Amino acid sequence: MQRRRTITGTLINTAVFILLEIAALGMLRHGNGLQDFFITKAAHGFLGNVWGLTETIKGYASLRKENDRLAEEVFRLTEVLTRLENEVGNNAAGDSAAFASGLPGRYEFIPAEVLKNSVNKQHNYLIIGKGSEDGVTPQTGIITSRGVIGIVDAVSKHYSYAISFLNSDSSISARIGKDGSSGPMSWDGKGMGNALLREIPLQMKFEEGDTVYTSGFSSIFPPDIPIGRITGSRIVNGATYEINVSLFQDFSAVRYVCLVRNRELDEILSLEKGDTEE
């Protein structure tokens, strides 16, 4: 019983103290113009900080939306430019380019954001924020304006798992210049920005600084995507060149990418396996 009275008394004393403090602040505020000024200024400062933080959060959200919109617009323009360049090339080359005229129609371009990107392993990977409901399928290529990023390996409804080019199991077909020899190119497994282009014939003429492009011989990547520049070479077994390539793409800075899906991939793979219709 005594304990209950003690608790009750403590609560009453606390309430009285708070009321007296509020009354004192009120008297102080109305009794002195200078003190009133500083109290009001402090209150406004606090409210201003809260408003500023709120606006910063809103601005950040709006900026993210604007970045996403701009990224989609860039990739739409990239698709249009690719089609125009191929149409111009086909018109200039005449009938010999009849097959190439179907290139733009064979590929679908899908803008996407990289949600996770490992770069410090031997088997690096990416998680992409687009999935099967967006038209992504396994064996979809991933590119940017500065090179090849990787290949989609598995998809869910809204996400994709991709094998990065910075993976010891990854290899693409690349070519020296626009009309040079082609060979398999893969990450060198050491520096993030270095790759090796192999099986280039000894009769092939090239120089340091020459650009390396996708060859177009792959059923995944379109031709003529710039990948990097030649920085050196050596002869392997007296038969072919192994060429050092410095990649254009900074893989640590990859955020927005373009997924490139070959609409005719299934038909090509079926043909390669010999599963043609009778």
Disulfide bonds with the S-S distance in Angstrom:
none
